[in-house]
Amino acid sequence: MRRGLATAVLLLAVGCSSGPTSVIGLDLVCDQDRSSAQAKDVVERVGGLRTDDFLVRLARSTEVGVVALVDGDVQDAYTVLHGDYGVSVVAQVADDGQGTADGLAQVDRITRAACEGS
């Protein structure tokens, strides 16, 4: 199994020009089945999930597991989404005005950063 990079490295690797993106994901394995029934179920269950502290704007199954982009408190979102649903990575959504296309690109950048060199 290949191991991904720790959170601190992800913060540096996926930062945008306006500063680092807040990303939480530990002990990532870069060989997850993106099309498994379990991954699809997690994406379906967390997509659009709203609490008082965060809103899931996009969830996508990747080779590191499910990545969720959120508005709001990333730490609280990670605690809930990882603990209750098995989400692997939670990141603050970068809103550059391009909607879903930008969100998908952000998920791809996070996944590449996690798997690079592992």
Buried (B, 14 or more C-beta within 10 A) or exposed (E): EEEBBEBEBBBEBBBEEEEBBBBBBEEBBBEBEBEEEEBEBBBEBBBEBEBEBBBBBBBBBBBBBBBBBBBBBBEBBBBBBBEEBBBBBBBBBBEEEEEEEBBBEBBBBBBBBBBEEB
